[in-house]
Amino acid sequence: MISEMTTGWRGTVAAARSAKGACRGDRRRANGFTLLELLVVVTIIGLLAAYVGPKYFSQLGKSEQGVAKAQIEAFARALDTYRLDVGRYPSTEEGLNALLTRPANVTKWNGPYLQKAVPLDPWGRPYIYRSPGANGDFDIISYGKDGQPGGTGDAADVSNQ
């Protein structure tokens, strides 16, 4: 009976040592990633970026054109108010700055008609103002991302027409 207890006890100690060694091995393995695991993760991230990136940047271009349209509409409203007060739209030479400061030869000016200075278009260039316009009383134009007349997509012109 004593030999059975001894053997049983020794078996338990050996099993405990074996389990302790297995735990250490598991802990070492859990502390880091293998090169293969890292390559798989990097590949997945690359695929996601290749799929989502173009969609994100195309939306960015649409938002810039939306900002340009909104600014042009605000200029058009301010120009209509200017015309109600003065009786005419500002000339091409007076430009959009006539909405902020009284032109020299205007007596019924009741501005400023804009709260802030005339901003640049979303691509960092000034808006083009012409009065009279090609298709109406005035034209307000942004030539888009490329800064050239015409174009498609992000490079398309944005105007009040």
SULGIHU-V555747 format. One record per pair of residues at least 24 apart in sequence whose C-alpha atoms are under 8 Angstrom apart, sorted by the first residue. I is the first residue (numbers start at 1). J is the second residue. If there is no record, write none. Layout:
i/j
I/J
I/J
//
This chain:
i/j
61/154
62/154
64/122
64/123
65/122
65/144
65/154
65/158
67/122
68/121
68/122
68/142
68/158
69/158
69/159
69/160
72/140
72/141
72/159
72/160
73/160
76/160
78/113
78/114
79/113
81/113
82/109
82/110
82/111
82/113
85/109
85/110
89/131
89/137
89/138
90/131
91/130
91/131
91/132
92/129
92/130
92/131
92/132
95/129
95/130
96/129
135/161
//
